[in-house]
C-alpha cells in the first residue's frame, strides 16, 4: 500500500477523500433574529456554511477504519511515525534508567514501592520514559548490502547507534538513548511455534467449525477456517478488511513479531517496574511502511492485555508499538544527529553497557548468548518462514514423509505438498504480491445464491484457469495454509528498504568503500533492482547458522523448480523443528502469562474486523430514515 511513500518525499498538497469517514461539520448561517420564521422549513441542501471549514485532522487509526479514501492522504500520515518523531520524543523526555538503582545501595527496580517516577535517586520524574527498540532481520539485511558488511555487523551497528556511547546518547537535549535493542528474530520463533499450534488445532478433526457468525468473523476467540491465511503482513490485512471481508474467518489470529514484541515489552516492564505503560516508548525498525499502520491498530494496545485492576495515568489505551521507522529512515535518523552510520563500531556493545532485562528467564530468551539466527534457508522465503516451519512441524510428526515444491504461474506463487507414499498429508502455498493476492481472494469468494425461486446455489464465475491451485491443480480451498505477503519477493523487498536507485547516493553520503570494487549502473532499472534484491536476500539468509546447501534443521535446501522436487526428511527430535525447541517456547509463553497475570490468548492473539464504507452507495434521505424508524416500532404513515 505505501511501498513508495516516505515522509521526506512529500511535496504535494494532500487532502482527505470526498467520502472520508471524518466529515467536517458545517453549521447553518444564523439569520438575524427578527427575520427568523419558525414555520419555515430549511432543507439540508440549502444550508450554507457560516465560515470556511477548518482543515481535516486525520490519524492513522482513522485511515485504518476507512475504505473510502480516494486520494493519497495516507502519505501524510507517514510523517506521524518518522525519524523526526523519534528525535523529538528523545529530546522531550528524560530517560528512565533501568535499574533506577539505588536506595541505600540496594537494587529496588523490581519492588512495587519504586515505580521509576518517585523515590528514585536519578532525578527521573513523571515526564521520563523508558526507551526500547526492536529491529527486524530484513532491515539488517538491507543495511548490510548497502554498507558491504555482514548481516551480524549491520545489527551491531544499529545497536551502537541506538544504545552505544557514540550513538544517540552522545547528543540531544537529555542524552536519551534506548535501554534495550531487541532482535525480533527471537519473538519470530515464538510466532512460528504458535502458528504451527494454531494450524494443527484448526485442522484437527475434533475442532468444530460452526456456521459463520458475521459479527464474530475475525474475533480473537474464534478458530480460523481452512485455508488459514498468514496475518503478519499489515498491507494484506488492510486490503482484506476493506475490500474482501469474507476472508476474515480464514485469517490467522496470531500477532506479528512486531506486535508480539511490543506486547511483551510493555506488559512485562510496566508490571516489573510498576510504571504506567505510557512511560515505555517502543520503537520498531521494520522493512515496510505498512508496519506503521499495524502499530496504529486499536486492537494492538494496552486495552487488550492490561488487567482491569491496573490503574493508569492515561485515559486512552497505550499502543504496544509507539513508532515505526524503516531502514532508510534509520539512516536519516543518524544523519540528523550528525552521526556517520558507516563509521559506527561493528562489534557488539560491551558487557559494561548491557543492562539485564528485569526477568532472568525473559532476559535469557530475549538476549541469548549466541545471537538469534534466521535458522532458515531460501526455501523458507524472506518473510519469516511461517509456511516452511509449519510444514516442517508436520513433517517431523510423519517420519519418512517427503516435501515437494512446485512453482506456480510466477516466482511469487509456490505450492508445497507433504506426501508419504501415495498419500498427500497436507498442501500449502505461498502467494506474494497483490497481483497474486487478488487471484487468491477471488478463488475464496463464496458462491452467490441464485435469485431464481427453487434454484440451487450458483457458482462464482472465475477467470479462465482460475479454478486450479498454484500449479493449476486443485482449488485453493484444499490448501491447509497460505503464506500471504503484499510485497513481491517478500519482506526483504519492503517499501522502506534501500532501493538500488538510492544505493550510490547513500554510500557517497556515508563514505562507504566497497571492497570488491562494485559499481552500480548510473540509471538502474527493474532488472538491476531484481539483482539488488538478490544481494539483500543473500545477506538475510547469511544470518542462518546452517551450512551451505543445508537449512537450519539439517535438511537439504528445497529449490524452486518448474516441476515437483522431492526433499527427503532427516531424522530429528520431534520437539526441535527448524532449530527451534517447541517446549522452550511454550515454557516461555507460560512464564510470560504467569508473571503478568494475563491469559496467553490476550497476549499472543488479536482480532480483525470488517471495514464498512458507504462510498458509491446512495445516501439515505431523511424521509427514508424516518420511515424505516417508524416501521421498526410498528408505526407508519
N, C-alpha and C positions, 0 to 999 in steps of 0.2 A: 504493500500500500504506500509506504513512504520511502520507497527504495532510493529515491534520488534527492530527498529533502535534507537540508541542513540549515540550522539557524543562521549560518554565515552566508547562505545563498539567497536569502530573501531580499528581493529588490522590487517587488510589485505590491500594489495595494490589494489587500485581501479582505473580503467581507463574507459573512455567512450566507448560505443559500437562501433563496426566497421562501423555502419551506422549512426553515430552521425551527427546531422544537423550542427555541428560546425566543419567542416573538417579543417585539418591543411594544410595550403598552402605549397606546395613543389615546389621549383624552379629548373629549369634545370641546370645541370653543365655547366658552361660557358667555352667553348673551347677557347684555345688561338686564338687571332685574325687572325693570319696568316693561321690557318687551317680551318677557317670557310668557308664553301661552301654555297653561298647564294641560290644555286639551290637545296640544299639537303632538303628533307622533313623528319622531325623527328616525328614519331608517338608518341602518348601520352604514350603508354605502354613502350616506350624505354627511357622515361625521368627518370633520376636518381636525387636524392636529393643531393644538394651540401653539406649539413651538417645535422646531426640528427635533426629532428623537435623538437621544444620546447614543453613542456608539454601543454596539452589541458587545457583551462580555461573554466569552466562551471559554470553557475549560476542557481539558482532555476528557474528563468524566462526561461532560455534555456530548462530546463527539462520539463517545462510545455508545451513548444511548440514542443515537440518531442515525437513520439510514437515508435521510433526505438532503444532505449537504451536496450541492451540485457545483461548488466552487473548490478552490484549493485551500479552503480555510484550515485544513489540518496542518498545513505548512507552518502557519503562525504559531500553532500550539507546540511545535518542536522547541521553540525558544523558551518555553516554560521549564524544560529539562535540558540544560546545556552546560557546557564548561563554565560559562559566566555565572550560572546559578550556583555551581559548586563553589567557586571562589567567593561569591557574595555570602554564601552561608558560612564558609570557613572564617570570613572576616567579620561576620556579625555575631559570632558566638564564641565564648571562651571554651577551650576543650575540657571535657571531664576526663581526667587522667585516671586510668584504672591500673592497679587498685588505688583508690584515693585514700591511701595509706593511713594513716598513721596517727593513732592516738595512743600516747604512752608507749610507742614502739611496737604496737600490736596491729596486725592487719585486721581491719574491720570491714573489708569490702563486702563480705557475704553476710554480714549481720544486718537484720532488718532495721536496727536503730540508725544505721548510717545509710542515707539514700543518695549520696553523691551530690546533694544540694545543700544541706545544712550539716553542721557539726563536722565539717571537713577542714583539713588543715591547709589545703592548697588554694583556698580562696575561691573555689567554684561557687556559683550561685544559680538561681533559677533559670538564667538565660544560657547556662552551659549546655553543651551537647557532647555525647559520646559518638565519635565518627567511626564508622565501619564501612569497608568496601568489599565487593566481591567481583571477581574477574573471570570471564569465560575463556575457555581454551581457544575458541575461534578468534577472539581478539588478540590473544598472544601470537597466534599463527600469522595473522595479518601483519603485525608489527615485526615479527621475526623475519618475514620475507622482505619487508621494506628495509630493515636495518642490517640485513645479511648476517643475522645471528641465529642461534638455535631457539626453539620454542621455549626451552627452560630459561635461557638467558633473557629472552624478552619478558618472561614472567618476573624474573628478578629485577629487571629494570623498572617495571611497573610498580613493584613493591617498594623499590628505592625512591621512586617519585612520590608515592603516596604516604610512605611511613619513614623513609630514611632521613638521615641527618642533612643530606644535600638536596633533599626534595622540598615538598611544600612547607615543611616546618621552618625552613630557613628564611621564609618571607611571610608576608601577610601581617595583618594588624595584631593577631594574637599568637602567631606561630602555630596555628592549628594544623593538625595532620590526622591521619587515620590510624586508630589504635590497632586495628586488625585488618589485614587484607586476606580474604578467603578465596581459595580456588573453588569455583563451582563444580569442578570435577568430583569433589568428594560428595556433594549433595546430588550430583547426577547419578552416582552409584546407588544412592537410596531411591531415586526416581526409577531407575531401571528395575530394581528388585520389586518395588511397589507396583510397577506397570505389569511385570510378569505375574504377580499375585492377582492383580485385578483381572487380567485376561483369563487366567485359569479359573477364577471364581465365576466370571461371567459366562464362560463356555461350559462350565460343569453341568452335567445333566440334572443335578439336583437343584440348580438355580432356576427359580420360576421367573418368567418374564410376563407379567400381567399386561393387559391391554394398556396402551399408552394413555396417560392422563395429560392433557395439554399443559396444565399448569405445573406438572411435575417433570416435564421433559427438561433434562439438563440439571435437575436438582441434585444436591450433594449426596443425598441418601439413596439415590437410585443406582441400579446396576446398568452399565451401558449395554446396548444391544449389538449383536454381530451384524456387520463387521465393526470392530472397535477402532475408532479413529484417533490418532495422536492429538493431544491438546497443548503441546509445548510451544506451538507457533502462534503468536498473537495475531499476525496478519490473517492467517487462515481462520482463527476463531472469530474475529470481527466479521469476516466475509460470511461465515456460516450463520452467525447470529442475525445479520442484517438482511441476507438475501436468500438463505436456504435453511430456515428453522427446522425443517423436517429431519435434518441430520443431527440435531441436538441430542436425541436419545442414543446416538452412536458414539458421542464424544467421550473420551476417557475423562474421568473426574479428577485425575491426578494433576497436581500443581506442577509447573515447570521448575527446573533447577533454580532459576532466578527467584521465583515466588517462594519456593521452599526455603531457600537461603534466607530471604527476608523474614519469613515467619519464625525460623529458628533463632535468628539474631535477636529480634525484638522480644519474642516471648521469653527466652532464657535470660537475656540481660536485664530486662525490666523486672523479672522475678528475683534474680540473684542479687542485683544491686538495689532493689526496691526503689527504682526510679520510674517515672512515667514513660511510656513508650514514645511520647513526643520528644523526649530528650535523647533518643537514639536516632541518629541520622545515617541512613543506609544508602550508599552509592553503588550502583551496579554498572559494570563496564561490559557492554554487550555488542554483538556484531550487527544488529539491525535497529532501525529507528522505531519499528513497531513495538519493541520492548518497552518504549516509553508509554504506549497505550496500555500495555499489560500492567505496568506499575500503577496506572491510574484507575484500574477497575475497582469498583466499590466492593466486590467480593473479596479482594485481597487487602483487607485492612484488619486492624486490631479487633473490630467488631466480631470477626469470625472466630477468634480464639481467646480473647480476653475474658476471664471469668467475670460474671455479673457483680460479684462481691468486690472486685478491684476498683477502687476509686481512681479517677484520672483528673488531671488538671485541664484537659481539653474537652469541649462539649461534643466535638465531632470525632469519628473514628480516625485512627492514625494509619497511614499507608505502610505496608510492610517494606516497600521499596520507595524511598523518597525521591530519588533522581536516577535517571539512566543516561549514560553517555556512551559514545561509540569509540572505536579506535582513532578515527580522525579527530574527534573532539578531545580525546585524551592528549593528542599532540598539541592541539590548540591550548589546552589547559597548561601544559608545560611552558609553551611559548609565552603565554600571558604572564607567567611568573618569571620570565627570562631564564628558564632552565633549558639547557640543551639536552634533549631526551637521549640522544645517541651517546652522550658522554657520561651518562649515569653508570654506576657500577653494575656489572653483570653478574655479581655474586650475591648470595642471599644475605639478609640482614644478620648481623652478629647476634649471638645469644643475649648480649647485654641490652639489645634493643627490643628483645621479644618479651611481651607480657602474656602470661598464661591466660587462657580463657577461663572464666570463673567456675567451670565444672571440669574436673580432671578427665572424666570419661569423654565428654564432648571435646575437650582440648586435644585428646589423643586422636579423636576421629577427624576433627577439622584440620589439624596440623600434624599429620603423620610424620614419622622420622624420615621415611622416603616419600618424596613428593608424589602426590596423586597423579597417576598417568592416565592416558586415554584408554589403555587396555583394549583398543580396537584397531582393526586394520581397514583398508579401503573398502572391503566388502560390507562393512557396517555403515558406511556413509559418513558424511561430515556433520551430521545433525544430532550427535549424541548416541546413536546406535540403539534406539528403542527396539525397532523390529528385530534386529540381529540378536540382541540379548534375550528377547522373548523366545525367539526361535532356538537359541542355544539352550534355554531352560527346558523347552520341550524335548530337545534332542538328548539332554542329559537324563531325562526320565524315560527315554526309549533307547536303551543300548542297542547298537547295531544299526540305527537309523541313519539315513543319509540326507543331506541337504542339496537341493538343486536350485540353480538360479538361472533365470532367462530374461533377456532384455525385451521390453515391450516396443512400442512404436518409436520411442526415442530413448535417449540415455537416462532421462529422468523418470521413466516408468520401468520398474523392475519387479518381477514376480519370483517369489520364493516358495518352495514346497519341501516339506519334510516327509520322506517316504520310508517305509520298511517293507521290503519286498514289493509286492504289487499294491499294497495298501498305502494310500495317502493319509497321513496323520493330520496334517494341518497345512493350510495355504495362507500366505501373506503377500503383501505387495507394498511397493513404495511409489508414491506419487509426489513429485516435486514440481513446483511452478504452477501458476494459476491456469495456464492453458490445459494442463493435465488435470488439475483440480476440478475445473469446470466439467470435464468429461466424467470424473468420478461422481460428483454430486448429481449429475444428470441421470446416471445409472441407479442412484439410490433413491431417486424421487418415487414416492409411492404411486401406484396405479390410480388413475382417475376413474371414479364410478360413473357409469353411463347414466344420462338423464332420461333415457327411454324407460318407460314402465316395464318392469319384469326382466330387463336386460341384465346380463352378468357384468361383473366389474370389467371395465375396459383396461387394456394395457396402455402403458405410456408409449408414445411414439418416440423412437430413438433414431439418431442418425445411423446411416448405413454402417454396419460393422460395430456399432456401439454395444451390442448385446454381449460381446465377449469380454474376457478379462484383459489383463495387461498384455498377454500374448495372444489374444484372440480366442482364448478357451472359454471356460465357464465364466459366469457373471461375477461381478464384484461382491455380490451378497454372499458368495461362497467363501470369501476371504474371512479368516478369523480376526486379522489385524491389518490395518493400513497405516503406514507412516506417511503423514501428510505435512509438507512444508511449502510455504509460499514462494520461496526463492528458488529459481532453477539452480541446480548444483548444490543445494542445501545451505546450511547456515554459514559456511565459510564464504559464501557469496552474498552475504547480507549487505544491505544498503549502506551501513555505517563503516564497512571495511574500506581500506585504502584501495582505490581503483588504479588500474595500470596507467591511466592518464594523469594521475597525481603523483606517481612514484618518484619521477625525476625531480619534481618541484620539492617534495618532502625531503628527499636525500640532499638536495642542494641547500635547503634551509637548515637541516640538521648537520651538514658536513659529513655525511656518510661516505666512507670509502669502500667501494665494492671490491672485494679481494680478487674475484675471478675476472675482473675487467668487463663485467656485463654492461652492455649499452642497449637501452630500450629504444625502439623506433620513435622518431620525432612526432609522428601522428599515429599513435596506436589505434587499432580498430578492434572489431569483435573477436577476431582470431587471436590478437595479442592479449585481449582480456581473458580469453579462454586459457591461453598458455600461462598467464599470470595466476589465474585461479588454481591451475595445477601446481604451481610453486607454493601457494598458500596451503593447499591440501597436503602437500609433501611435508610442510612444517607442522601442520596439525597432526598428521599421523606419526611424525617423528617423536611425539610425546609418549608413544607407547613403549613399554618395556619389551615388546615382542621382538624376536629375532627376525631377520629378513626372510620373507616368504612364509612366516608363521605368525598367526594372530595371537591375541592375548592368552588364550587358553590352551595353546599348543596345536590347534587345528591348522591345516594349511589354508591359506587365504582363498576365498572364492573370487573368481574373476568374472566380470560381466561377459556374457557371450551371446551370440545370436540364438544358440540352442542350449538345452539343459546341460549343466556341467556338474556332475555329482561330486560331493565332497564327503569323504568318509569320516565318521566320528572316531575320536580317540578316547580311550577310557579315562574317566575322571571321577572325582568325588562329586556326588550329586549336590552337595552343599555349595561347592565352589563353581560358579558359572562365569566364564569370561574373566577370571581373575578376581571375582567379587564373591566374598563369603556372604551367603544369604542370612545365615544365623547371626553374623556380626551386625548386619544392617537391621535385622528385626530387633536385636538386643538394644541397639542404639535408639531406634524409634520408640521402643517401650520405655527406655530410660528418659528420653525427652518428654514423653507424655507424663511420666511419673513426677518428674521434678517441677513441671509447670502446672500439673493438675488439670490438664486439658486432654480431652479424648483424642485419640490418634486421627479419627476421621476429620475433626476440625483443623488439625494441624497439616495434614498432607493432601486433603482433597478440597475441591472447590466446586462451584456451580456455574451454569450458563443460563442465558435467558433469551427469549425471542425479542427482537427489537421491532416494535411497531412503528409504522410510518404511514402518514396519510398523503404522502406525495403522489400526485396523479389521481387521487380519489376525489370524487365530488364532495364538496363541503356541505354538510347538512344544514339546512336553514332553520331559523328559529321556530317556524311553524311545524316543521318535521320533528324537531326535538320535543316541542310541547305535545304534539300528537302522540309521539312514542311514549312520553311520560304518562299521559292520560290513559293510554291503553294498558300500561302495566299496572295501574291501580284500579282498573275496572271502569274507568270513565270514558268519555268520548265527546264528540261534538254534537 
